[in-house]
Amino acid sequence: MPDPRFARQALLPGFGAPGQQRLEDARVAVVGAGGLGCAVLPVLAASGVGEVVVVDDDVVEITNLHRQTLYGPGDVGSSKAEVAAARLTALGGRATAVVRRITAADAGDLVVGATLVVDATDDLDARYALDDATEAAGIPLVWGSAIGFTGQVGVSSPDGPRWRDLFPVRPAADSVATCEMVGVLPSLCTTVGGAMATEALKLLTGAGRPLVGRVLVFDAAAATVRAIAYGAADDHPADQDQVKMPDIEEISPSETEQLLQSGADVTLLDVREPWEAEIAALPGAVLIPLGELPDRVGELDPGREVVAYCHGGVRSLRAAGVLQAAGLRVRSMAGGIDGWSRTVDPDVPRY
């Protein structure tokens, strides 16, 4: 007799008993038991996922409680992974705690035996490592982020583009905002985590259309949701830590603003992806994604200086190297458009 707990979801088109059985047979590793993880984990356990592995090396802090709803004041100082696994067990799920910080060295071990991995961390090193590990294992990775009022959700699939296709070069550490720096709306974690759980359930059951080749962008302040398509990059380095930057002169966002306001004859070049430019862009910029730049250098006026920018200042350095080799005068805007938002114009959206 079918388990009555799952009767309502079994009625869904493309779900049914076969989909429920696939959930029961699944082993899902959720990396990160913070704000996003606390929204994802109960859904997976309550929906009947056979085994949920909770991976986190952190402990509960008092500042977590406004958004990390699996925990209460009595859990402060306790292991997030262990407390979360206990809560899932109380919901009738089967959960295992792994108290560990994921690195490139051990991400491959984590995905062994997993049907799917969910990255609910705020750690870019972990995300790149998990993207590589799940690609090697041929399994999907659901990822998400929530910062301030803005969230994103995406899927790295064996049959489609991956996280590295969105961000071929890891942003500089000092260009990435954190909740400690800019805060986070607690309900945004619920929204983004819910969407991540939805993608996981679709991938596991075969129901619906997974978010492959698209990134879902939430702006809670403006009450908007956009799905922006992206494709596989033509090429990306296998080891981002070993990418060598050319000797390029950099210019700060404030210096760039002064240069533009002075009326100087310069080309402002945006080397991000189109979906990023849809979120935020600087007026008058020419958009040529980094991967297309070698074939499109001829579109730039060789008689004008170029100021290249990206999200955090890493891709623009690589772009400047391409342009410098082509004989153009070029500088890279340090900190990228995120630095511009932080130091020049806070009305430019951050992501």
C-alpha positions as CSV (number, residue, x, y, z in Angstrom):
1,M,0.0,0.0,0.0
2,P,1.4,3.4,-0.9
3,D,2.6,5.5,2.0
4,P,-0.1,8.1,2.7
5,R,2.5,10.7,3.6
6,F,3.3,11.2,-0.1
7,A,-0.3,11.0,-1.5
8,R,-0.5,14.6,-2.5
9,Q,2.8,14.8,-4.4
10,A,2.2,11.4,-6.1
11,L,-0.8,13.0,-7.8
12,L,1.4,15.4,-9.8
13,P,1.9,14.8,-13.5
14,G,5.1,13.0,-14.2
15,F,5.5,12.0,-10.6
16,G,3.4,9.1,-9.4
17,A,4.6,5.9,-7.8
18,P,7.7,5.7,-10.1
19,G,8.8,9.1,-9.1
20,Q,8.3,8.4,-5.5
21,Q,10.4,5.2,-5.8
22,R,13.2,7.2,-7.3
23,L,13.1,9.5,-4.4
24,E,13.3,6.6,-2.0
25,D,16.2,5.2,-3.9
26,A,18.1,8.5,-3.9
27,R,21.1,9.6,-1.8
28,V,21.4,13.4,-1.8
29,A,24.4,15.2,-0.3
30,V,23.5,18.7,0.9
31,V,26.6,20.8,1.5
32,G,25.9,23.7,3.8
33,A,23.4,23.7,6.6
34,G,23.0,27.4,6.8
35,G,20.1,29.6,5.6
36,L,19.7,27.9,2.3
37,G,20.4,24.4,3.7
38,C,17.8,24.9,6.4
39,A,15.2,25.6,3.7
40,V,16.3,22.7,1.4
41,L,16.8,19.9,4.0
42,P,13.3,19.6,5.5
43,V,11.7,19.4,2.1
44,L,14.0,16.6,0.9
45,A,13.5,14.6,4.1
46,A,9.7,15.1,4.2
47,S,9.2,14.3,0.5
48,G,10.8,10.8,1.0
49,V,14.4,11.1,-0.2
50,G,16.0,7.8,0.9
51,E,19.1,9.3,2.5
52,V,20.1,12.9,3.1
53,V,23.8,13.6,3.9
54,V,24.2,16.9,5.7
55,V,27.7,18.3,5.3
56,D,28.9,21.3,7.3
57,D,31.8,22.0,9.6
58,D,30.3,25.1,11.3
59,V,28.5,25.5,14.6
60,V,25.2,27.4,15.3
61,E,25.7,31.0,16.2
62,I,23.1,33.4,17.7
63,T,23.3,35.5,14.5
64,N,22.2,32.5,12.4
65,L,18.8,32.1,14.1
66,H,16.8,34.7,12.1
67,R,17.2,32.7,8.9
68,Q,18.5,29.2,9.8
69,T,15.1,27.8,11.1
70,L,16.2,24.3,11.9
71,Y,18.0,25.7,15.0
72,G,16.9,27.3,18.2
73,P,18.7,29.2,21.0
74,G,19.5,26.0,22.7
75,D,21.5,24.8,19.7
76,V,24.0,27.7,19.8
77,G,27.5,26.2,19.9
78,S,26.4,22.8,18.5
79,S,27.4,21.3,15.2
80,K,25.0,22.4,12.5
81,A,25.3,19.1,10.6
82,E,24.5,17.1,13.7
83,V,21.6,19.2,14.8
84,A,20.1,19.3,11.3
85,A,20.4,15.6,10.8
86,A,18.6,15.0,14.1
87,R,15.8,17.4,13.0
88,L,15.4,15.5,9.7
89,T,15.2,12.2,11.5
90,A,12.5,13.6,13.7
91,L,10.6,14.4,10.5
92,G,10.7,10.8,9.5
93,G,13.7,11.1,7.2
94,R,17.0,9.2,7.2
95,A,19.9,11.6,7.6
96,T,23.6,11.4,8.2
97,A,25.8,14.2,9.5
98,V,29.3,14.8,8.0
99,V,31.2,17.5,10.0
100,R,33.6,18.6,7.3
101,R,34.6,21.6,5.2
102,I,34.6,20.7,1.5
103,T,37.8,21.3,-0.4
104,A,39.0,20.4,-3.9
105,A,41.0,17.5,-2.3
106,D,38.0,15.7,-0.8
107,A,35.0,16.8,-2.9
108,G,35.4,13.7,-5.1
109,D,35.1,11.5,-2.0
110,L,31.9,13.2,-1.0
111,V,30.0,12.6,-4.2
112,V,30.8,8.9,-4.3
113,G,27.5,7.1,-4.1
114,A,25.4,10.3,-4.3
115,T,22.5,10.6,-6.8
116,L,22.6,14.4,-6.6
117,V,24.5,17.1,-4.7
118,V,23.1,20.4,-3.5
119,D,25.5,23.2,-2.8
120,A,23.9,25.5,-0.2
121,T,27.2,27.0,0.9
122,D,28.4,30.6,0.6
123,D,31.9,29.3,-0.2
124,L,33.1,29.8,-3.8
125,D,36.0,27.4,-3.3
126,A,33.5,24.7,-2.3
127,R,31.3,25.5,-5.3
128,Y,34.1,25.2,-7.9
129,A,35.3,22.0,-6.2
130,L,31.7,20.5,-6.2
131,D,31.1,21.5,-9.8
132,D,34.3,19.7,-10.8
133,A,33.5,16.7,-8.7
134,T,30.0,16.2,-9.8
135,E,31.0,16.7,-13.5
136,A,33.6,13.9,-13.1
137,A,31.0,11.7,-11.4
138,G,28.3,12.4,-14.0
139,I,25.7,13.6,-11.5
140,P,23.8,16.9,-11.2
141,L,24.6,19.8,-8.9
142,V,21.9,22.2,-7.7
143,W,23.4,25.4,-6.4
144,G,22.0,28.6,-5.0
145,S,23.0,31.9,-3.3
146,A,21.3,34.5,-1.2
147,I,22.8,37.9,-0.2
148,G,21.1,41.1,0.7
149,F,17.8,41.1,-1.2
150,T,19.1,39.1,-4.2
151,G,19.3,35.3,-4.8
152,Q,20.2,33.0,-7.6
153,V,19.5,29.3,-8.4
154,G,21.0,27.1,-11.0
155,V,21.7,23.5,-12.0
156,S,25.0,22.0,-13.3
157,S,24.0,19.0,-15.3
158,P,25.9,16.2,-17.1
159,D,23.8,17.2,-20.1
160,G,24.2,20.9,-20.0
161,P,26.3,23.9,-19.0
162,R,27.8,24.1,-15.5
163,W,28.8,26.6,-12.9
164,R,32.2,27.1,-14.5
165,D,30.5,28.1,-17.7
166,L,28.9,31.0,-15.8
167,F,32.1,32.0,-14.0
168,P,35.1,30.5,-15.8
169,V,37.5,32.4,-13.5
170,R,37.0,32.5,-9.8
171,P,36.3,36.1,-8.5
172,A,38.9,37.6,-6.2
173,A,38.2,36.9,-2.6
174,D,37.9,40.5,-1.6
175,S,35.3,41.1,-4.3
176,V,32.7,38.7,-2.9
177,A,30.2,40.0,-0.5
178,T,29.1,38.0,2.5
179,C,26.1,38.1,4.8
180,E,28.3,39.6,7.5
181,M,29.2,42.5,5.2
182,V,25.8,43.4,3.7
183,G,23.2,41.3,5.5
184,V,20.5,39.0,4.1
185,L,16.7,39.0,4.2
186,P,15.6,35.9,6.1
187,S,12.7,35.2,3.8
188,L,15.0,35.3,0.7
189,C,16.7,32.2,2.1
190,T,13.3,30.5,2.2
191,T,12.5,31.5,-1.3
192,V,15.8,30.5,-2.8
193,G,16.1,27.3,-0.8
194,G,12.6,26.3,-1.8
195,A,13.5,26.8,-5.5
196,M,16.7,24.7,-4.9
197,A,14.6,21.9,-3.3
198,T,12.2,22.1,-6.3
199,E,15.1,21.6,-8.7
200,A,16.4,18.7,-6.7
201,L,13.0,17.0,-6.7
202,K,12.5,17.5,-10.4
203,L,15.9,16.0,-11.2
204,L,15.4,13.0,-8.9
205,T,11.8,12.2,-10.1
206,G,12.0,13.2,-13.8
207,A,9.0,15.5,-13.4
208,G,9.0,18.9,-15.0
209,R,11.8,20.8,-16.8
210,P,15.0,21.3,-14.7
211,L,16.7,24.6,-14.6
212,V,19.5,23.5,-16.9
213,G,21.2,26.2,-19.0
214,R,19.3,28.9,-17.1
215,V,19.9,30.9,-13.9
216,L,16.9,32.0,-11.9
217,V,17.5,35.5,-10.4
218,F,15.3,36.7,-7.5
219,D,15.2,40.4,-6.5
220,A,13.1,40.4,-3.3
221,A,13.3,44.2,-2.9
222,A,11.7,44.7,-6.4
223,A,9.6,41.5,-6.2
224,T,10.9,40.2,-9.5
225,V,12.0,36.8,-10.8
226,R,13.9,36.3,-14.0
227,A,15.2,33.2,-15.8
228,I,18.3,34.1,-17.8
229,A,19.7,31.6,-20.3
230,Y,23.4,30.8,-20.7
231,G,25.5,28.3,-22.6
232,A,28.6,26.3,-22.2
233,A,31.9,28.3,-22.4
234,D,34.2,27.4,-25.2
235,D,37.1,27.0,-22.9
236,H,37.9,27.3,-19.2
237,P,41.0,26.6,-17.2
238,A,41.1,23.3,-15.3
239,D,42.7,24.9,-12.3
240,Q,41.7,28.4,-11.5
241,D,44.3,28.8,-8.8
242,Q,47.0,28.5,-11.4
243,V,45.7,31.1,-13.9
244,K,48.5,33.6,-14.4
245,M,47.4,37.2,-14.9
246,P,49.3,39.5,-17.3
247,D,51.1,42.6,-16.0
248,I,48.2,45.0,-16.4
249,E,47.7,48.5,-15.0
250,E,44.6,48.7,-12.8
251,I,42.3,51.6,-12.1
252,S,39.9,51.9,-9.2
253,P,36.1,52.4,-9.7
254,S,36.3,55.9,-8.3
255,E,39.2,56.8,-10.7
256,T,37.1,55.2,-13.5
257,E,34.2,57.4,-12.6
258,Q,36.4,60.5,-12.7
259,L,37.9,59.5,-16.0
260,L,34.4,59.1,-17.6
261,Q,33.1,62.3,-16.1
262,S,36.1,64.2,-17.5
263,G,35.0,63.3,-21.0
264,A,38.2,61.3,-21.8
265,D,38.2,59.4,-25.1
266,V,37.9,55.9,-23.6
267,T,36.0,52.7,-24.3
268,L,34.3,51.2,-21.3
269,L,34.3,47.4,-22.0
270,D,32.1,44.9,-20.1
271,V,33.5,41.4,-20.4
272,R,30.9,39.6,-18.3
273,E,28.2,37.4,-19.7
274,P,24.9,38.8,-21.1
275,W,22.8,37.5,-18.1
276,E,25.1,39.5,-15.8
277,A,24.7,42.6,-17.8
278,E,20.9,42.3,-17.5
279,I,21.2,42.5,-13.8
280,A,23.6,45.4,-13.6
281,A,25.7,47.4,-16.1
282,L,27.5,50.7,-16.4
283,P,26.1,53.3,-18.9
284,G,27.8,53.4,-22.2
285,A,29.7,50.2,-21.8
286,V,30.4,47.9,-24.8
287,L,29.5,44.3,-23.9
288,I,31.8,41.6,-25.2
289,P,32.0,38.4,-23.1
290,L,35.5,37.3,-22.2
291,G,35.1,34.0,-24.2
292,E,34.3,36.0,-27.4
293,L,36.9,38.7,-27.0
294,P,39.7,37.1,-29.0
295,D,37.5,36.9,-32.1
296,R,36.0,40.4,-31.6
297,V,39.0,42.6,-30.8
298,G,38.5,44.2,-34.1
299,E,35.2,45.8,-32.9
300,L,37.2,48.1,-30.6
301,D,38.7,51.3,-31.8
302,P,42.5,50.9,-31.5
303,G,43.0,54.6,-31.1
304,R,41.0,54.8,-27.8
305,E,42.1,53.6,-24.4
306,V,40.0,50.7,-23.1
307,V,38.9,50.3,-19.4
308,A,37.7,46.7,-19.0
309,Y,35.5,45.6,-16.1
310,C,33.8,42.4,-15.0
311,H,32.1,41.4,-11.7
312,G,35.1,41.3,-9.4
313,G,38.1,42.3,-11.4
314,V,39.5,38.9,-12.4
315,R,38.0,38.4,-15.9
316,S,38.8,42.0,-16.8
317,L,42.5,41.3,-16.1
318,R,42.4,38.4,-18.5
319,A,40.6,40.5,-21.0
320,A,43.2,43.3,-20.7
321,G,45.9,40.8,-21.4
322,V,44.1,39.8,-24.7
323,L,43.8,43.5,-25.7
324,Q,47.3,44.4,-24.7
325,A,48.6,41.6,-26.9
326,A,46.6,43.0,-29.7
327,G,48.3,46.4,-29.3
328,L,45.5,48.3,-27.5
329,R,46.0,50.6,-24.5
330,V,44.0,49.1,-21.7
331,R,43.5,49.2,-18.0
332,S,41.4,46.9,-15.8
333,M,38.9,48.2,-13.3
334,A,39.9,46.7,-9.9
335,G,37.0,45.2,-8.0
336,G,34.7,45.2,-11.0
337,I,31.1,46.4,-11.1
338,D,30.7,45.0,-7.5
339,G,33.4,47.4,-6.4
340,W,31.6,50.2,-8.3
341,S,28.4,49.4,-6.4
342,R,30.2,49.4,-3.0
343,T,32.3,52.6,-3.5
344,V,30.7,54.7,-6.3
345,D,27.0,54.1,-6.8
346,P,25.1,51.9,-4.3
347,D,22.0,52.0,-6.6
348,V,23.8,49.7,-9.1
349,P,22.4,46.2,-8.1
350,R,24.8,43.7,-6.6
351,Y,24.7,40.0,-7.3
